[in-house]
């Protein structure tokens, strides 16, 4: 995982990474691109523990081994998918969900592609709305070798809060086996006055209250981006 968060003009970033066992298969990363742009990647390897962690390390290597800059967003997913499918996942039925976005702070444009991952939630604080980034999607990485992924674009506004997450957050269960879900996540996102770090903490506290503090049954990863 990255040792430090990127310093992006006009953006606050906060992250959280929690494994359900000694080793985890969740992954997030940042890619510095030409002209001040940045790539955000979040991914989730199927399974748990050491096997998932090993595959996560392979994913990291493949993502950073992309020839040239990892853009457009769709090309990075296609690059990783081809190599996972050809060498690592066909024999053991492992797959990886992933969401990759490229943000341009000069224009506030966000271009993104999705491979079977939970679509991020975008709180439009100036409009009082929540959008789900689900305009494009495709199967997880490592399933179909020659898969092509579509790309969508949108423009962020001042005050917008973008939350990338793995399913360990929304599928966290209470004692009656009910999931935390998007509805409760969106309730937390209504607190537009919070910074990125405070929003991350508020989400984690809400999940902890919902589950009565029980140990996570799946890895939980958050990447919160606020346009300041």
Secondary structure, DSSP 8 states (H G I E B T S, - for coil): --SS----TTEEEEEEEE-SSSS--EEEEEEE-GGG-EEEEEEEESS-HHHHHHHHHHHHHHHHT-SSS--SHHHHHHHHHHHHHHHTSTTTT--EEEEEEEEETTTTEEEEEEEB----EEEETTTTEEEE--SS----BTS-TT-----EEEE--TT-EEEEE-HHHHT-B-TT--B-HHHHHHHHHT-TTS-HHHHHHHHHHHHHHHTTT---SS-EEEEEEEE-
